[in-house]
Amino acid sequence: MISTRARLVAVVVVVLVAMIALDAGAATRSSVPPPTPVPPHGSPSPFPTSLATPSDPTREPTVPAAAALLADLDTGQVLYAKDPVAPRPIASVTKIMTALLTLEELPLDHVVRIDPQAVFERDDYGASSTLGLRAGERVSVEDLLYALLLGSANDAADALAIAVDGSVPAFVRHMNARASALGMLQTRFFSAGGLDDRGHSTPRDLLRLVRAAQEVDVFTTITAARFHRIPGPGGRDRVIQNRNALLWLYAGTVGTKTGTTAGAGACLVASAERDGRHLVAIVLDAPHEPFSSAATLLEYGFEGWEVEELVGAGEPAGTVQIRGGTVPVITGVDLEALVPVRDAEEPMERTIVDPRAAFPPVPGEQVGVLVVRSGASVLGRVPLVVPSVPPAPATSGPWWARAAGAIGGAVVDGVRALAA
C-alpha cells in the first residue's frame, strides 16, 4: 500500500512536470507569431513562421520587392537602395504619419469621444482591419495609437484624425503639410489610414518620416509591443496583436509598421537594434510577404557593414582659396561612418569652399566643408576651419584690377558651391 508521503511526492512531481511542459509550450508559442485575427472581425495577418535569408549576409542582397532601402536610422546613411525615389502606394505605412501628428498634437491620456464618421460598418472597405469602435465610445489617445500601429485599425486612424483636426479631410491636409516640412517631396496623402491608393511615397521619403517618428520615444515603445489590451464596451477587453512578424522572428526588432492593399502590394518598414547600431529596412510592393526581404536587408546592414573612423578632428586638410587669399585648414570634427566589409571602394574627399569666406578669417572660423563619399553615397560632411591666419597676400596692380579680381573670385566660388 502506498504511503501518504509517497502519494504527496508523486503529486508534486506531476505538478512540476506539468509546469515545465507549460513553460516549454509557452516558449515555443512565443517563438513564432501567433495567429490573428484582430478583433472584432479582422482578417488574419500574413505571418510566416520562418525567414528565408541568404547564407552570406556580407554580400549585397537581391530583394524581390519593387522598391527597397536600408539605412542607419541615427545618421541617415543609406546602405542599400533599389528604386528609392519612384512614388508608390504605401498602404497602412501611411499610419506612421498619422501617429506622428497625433503624438505631436495630443497627450497620451487625452480621451477621445468616437465620432460616428470614424465607425466602420461590417461591409465597408477596410472594415476587416478595425478595432470595432462605436459612436460615442470613449478611448484614450494611447490606446488608439496601439490599435493604429499594432493592429493597423482603420477606425482608430479616422478617430485620431478627427480628434486632432476636426475632420479627416482637414487632417489629410495636415499630413501633407507635415510631409512637405520634412522634405518628403515625392509624398502625397489622401487618407489617414492608407486605404486610398492614390496616396504614395518613396523609400527615401519614408526614411525621413521614420527618423522623425523615432525621435518621439513613445513611438518606439508602442511599435515594439507584441500585444496590447484595450477596454471595450461592456467591460470586455480587445486584445490587439502586432502585425510585424519580425518581432517574433528577427532578434533586435523594435518596430515599425506593415501595410497591404491590392494597389500597394505588401509593404513593411522595420527597424532593429544590435550592438548600439539602429537600422531601418523599407520594403514596398513585395510580391509575397515582405518579412524575409526586410530581414535580409537588416542582416546585410549588421553583418556586411562596419564602423570606421574616416576623419579625425584637427587633422591638416591642406589649404583652400577664399576671397582675398589662401588659408590653411584643419578638420573640425571626427567622422565615423559605416563602410562595407567586402568590395569596399576607397572613400573620396571633396572640398567645398564657403563663398562667403573672405580674407582675413578669424582663427577657428569655418571656411568650407569636406565631403566624404563612397561611390554615390555620401558618408558624411566635416567642417573645415582655419587654425591660424597667415599674413595678408601682397597686392599689386591698380585698384580696379584688384577689385575685378576679387569679384571674379567671388563669382567662381559661387558657381563651385552651386555645382556641388
N, C-alpha and C positions, 0 to 999 in steps of 0.2 A: 504494500500500500504506500502511495506517495505521500510524504510528509507535507505539512502546511508550508514549511520553509522552502521545500523544493518547488512547490507549486508557485510560490511568490517569485522565486528566482526565474522560473520559466516564463512567467508573465512579464517580468522586467525585460528579459532577453527579447521576447516577442515585440514588446513596445519599442525597444531600442532599434531592433532591425527594421521595424516599420518606419520609424523616424528617419533612419538613414536612407531607406528606399525613397521616402517622400522628398528628402533633400536632394537626392540624386536626380529624381524626376524633375524637381523644380529647376535644377541646374541645366538639365537637358532642355527643358522647355524654354528657358531664358536664353539659350544659345542661338536660337533662330527666332525670327519674328512670328508671334502667334497670329492666327487668322483674325481678320476683322469679321463682320462689318462694323462701321461706325454707326452708333445709334442715331435716330430711331430706325431708319430704313436705309442705311448706307450700303454702298457696294464694296465688295472685297477689294483690298489693295493688291496690286501685283507683286506680292512678296516672294522673292526667291529664297531658297534655303541654303544656297552656297553661291560663291562668286567665281567667275571664270576670269582669271588674270594671267598675264604672261609669266613664264618661268624665270625670265631675266628682267627684273624691273629697272635695270640701269639703261636699257636701250629705249630710245624714243618709241612710244607705242603707236599702234594704229587703232583709232577709235571709230567704230561704225556709225556713230551719230553724225547728223548733217553738220553740226557745229559744236565746238568744244573749246574749253580754255582751262588752263591750270595756272594758278598764281599764288604768290606769297601774300597772305592777307595783310600782314603788317606793313610791308613796303610797297605792295602793288606790282612787284616784279613778275612778269609773265614768263612762265617756264615752258608752256606748250600752248599752241593756238591752231585751231582749224576753222577757217571761215569765220573769223571773230567779229566782223563788222557788218555782216549782212543781216538786216532785220528779219525776225521770225516770230510767229506767235509763241507765247511763253506759258499759256495756260495758268495754272494756280501759282506758279512762281511769282505772278503778279502780287500775291498776298504779302510778299516781303515789303513792298512799298506801302500797302495798307497797314501793316504792323508798324512800320517806321513812323508814319504820320500819326498813328494813334498814340504811340509812345511819346511822341514829341508834343502832343496836344492835350492828352488826358491822363490823370493819375490812375494808377492801377486799381485803387479802391473805389473809384467812381462807379456808381451803379447806373446801368443803362436800362431804361424802360423800353422794351422792344416795340418798335414801330410796326404797324401792320404791313408796311411796304417791305419789311425785311423777312416776312414769313413766306416760306415756300410751301406750296401745295404738293401733294404726292406726285402729280403728273407734270410739274413744272420742270423745265430744263435746268439741270444742276441740282435737283432735289435728292439725287442719290448720294450726294455728299453734303449733308447738313447736320446741324445739331438738333433740329426739331424744335426750334424756338416758337413760342406762342405769343400772339399780340398781347401787350400789357405785362408780360413776364419781366421780372427784374433780374439782371445778371451783371456781375461786376466786369469791368474792363479786363481785368486779369484773366477771368475765366473765358471771356470771349476771345482773347488772344490765344489762349491754349487751344480752343476749338478751331481757331483760324489756322494756326501754324502746325498743329499736330494732326487734327482730323480733316483739315482743309475744308472747313464748314463754310459753305457759300452764304448761308443766312447770317452767320457771325460776321462775315465780311460786310454785308449790307448794313447790319445793325451798327457796326462800328463806324461805317461811313456816315450814316445818318447822325450818330451821336457826335461826331467831330464837326461836320459841316452842314447839318440840317437836311441834306438830301444826298442821294447817290450821285446825281449829275454834278452837284457842287463839289463833292469830294473828288470826283474824277478830274475836274479842273485843277483841284489842289494837287493831285497826284502828278499831273503833267507839269505844273509849275515847279514842283519839287524836283522832278526829273531834270528839268532844264537847269535848275540851280546846281545840281550835282554834275552837270556836264554830260548828261545822258542824251546826246543829240540825236541818236537813232532810235529813241524810245517814244512810244505813244500808248497811253492807256485809254480804254473805253469802258472798263468795268472795275469794280472794287475787288472782285474775286477771280477774274481771269476767264470767265465764261465766254466773253465776246472775243473771238479770234481775230478781230481787227486790231486788237491790242498786240503790240510787238515790241521787241527789244533785241539786243545783241549780246553775245558773251562779254564783250568789252564794257558795254554799259552796265550789265548786271554785276560786273566786278565792282564798279563804282557804288552801286546800290548796296551790295552786301557789305562792303567796307564801311559804309555809313551806318548800316544797321548794327554791325558788330561793335560799334562804339557805344551803343546802349547796352549795358551789362545784362539787363533782364532779357534782352532778345535771345542771347545765347543760352541763358538759363532755361527759357521756355523751349527752344528748339532741341535742346539736349535731353529733354524729358521723354521717357518712353510711354508713360501713361499719365492721365490726369482725370480726376473726378470732378464733375460739375453738378451741383444740385439742380434737380429738375422739379417741375410742378408736382405736387402730391408727395414730396419727400423722397422720391426715387432718384438716385444719382445716375447721371450719364457718364459712362466710362469712355474716355477718348484715348485712342491709341495713335502713336506717331506713325506716319506712313513712310518714314525714311528707314528702309530696311538696313541701311549701313550701321545704324545704331546697335544692331544685334550682330552684324556680320563683319564689320571692319573696326578693329581696335583703334581708339582715339577719336572716333567720330563725335562731333559736337553739334550737329545740325546739317542742313538748314531747311530746305523745302523741296517737295516734289510737285509735279504738275502734269496733267494729261488731259488733252481733248483730241477730238478727231483731227482738227486742223493743226494742232501743235505737235502731235505725237507725244512720246514720253520724254519729259524734261526733269532735270534734277540739278539743284545747287547743293553741294555737300562740302562741309568743312571738317577738318580733322587737325588734331594737335599731336605732335610727337617730338620729344627732346627739345622743347622750347620753340619749335617751329610750328607755324599755323598756316595751313594751306587750304585753298578752296578749289574745287573742281566744278565746272559748269558744263552741263551736257544738254543740248537742245535737239529735239526731233530724233530721238534714238529709235531704231527700227523695232527693238524689243525692250525689255526692262533696262533702265539706264544705270542700275546699281553697279554692274560689273565694269562698265565704262568709267564711271566715276572712281571706283576703287583702283582700276588700272592707272588712272591719271595720278591719284594720290600716292600710290605706291612708287610710281616713277618719280614724283617730286621728292619723296622722302629718301629713296634709295639711289636715285640717279643724279642727285644734285647735292653739293656740299658747300658749306660756308667757307669763303676765302676772303682774306683781307687784301684788297686791291690797292688801296692808297692809305698811307699813314699821315696823320696830321703833322704839319710842319716840314714836310718833305720839299726840297727845292724843286720847282717846276719850270725852271728856265726864266725867260723874260717875255714880256708882252709889250706891244707897241700901243700906247694910248695917245690921245691927242696931246701933242707938245713934247713927247719924249718916250723913251723906253725905260721900263722899270722891272726889277727882279720880282718874282712872285713865289710864294710857297702855298702848299695845300692847307686849307683852313680846318678840315675835319678828317676823321678816319672814314673810310668807305669799305664796308663789308657787303658782299653780295653772294648769292647762290650761283655756283658755276657747275656745269655738267661734269660728272666723274669720268666720262669717256668721250672721245672725239671732241674735246674742248677746243674752241678757237681762242687764239691769243687775244685778250681784250685790247681794244683800240682806244686811244685817247684823242680827244679833240678839244682845243681851247676856243672858247667864245669870249671875246672881249666886250665889256660893257661899253656901249657907245657914249655913255655919259661921263666915263672916266677921263680926267684931264690932268696934265702935269701942273703943279706938283701934287700928288696924292698925299693923304695923311697916313702915317705908319699904321698898319692894321686895316686899312681900307680895302674893301673888296673891289677888284677891278675886272673880274671875269669869272668864268666858270669852266671847270674841266669836266667834260662829258665822257664817261667811260661806257663803251659799247662792246657787246659780243654779238657779231653778226648784225641782225636787225633789231636786237633787243638792247635797250638802254639799261645798263646795270646800276647807274647812279650818276649823280652830279655833285661835284665838290667845289666849294668856293675857292677862288684864287685871291690871296691877299698880299699886300705889299709889306714886307718885313721892315724895310728902311727905304728912305728916299734918296736917290743919288743926286749929285749936283745937276742943276738945270743945264740942258744942252746949249752949246754956243749957238747964237743966232747970226745969220749972215744974210746979206741982200737987203733990198728996200723993204719998207714996211708992208707995201701992198703985196709983195711976193710972199712974205711970211704969212700974211693973213689969208691969201689964196691957198697956200699950202695947208694951213690949219683947217680951213673949210673943206678942202678936198679930202683931207684925212678923216674928218667927221662923217662925210658922205660915204666914204669907203667902209668905215666902221659900221655905219647904219645898214648898209647893204649886206655886209657879212652877218650881222645879227639877224636880219630878216631871212637870209638864206639858211641859217642854222635852224 
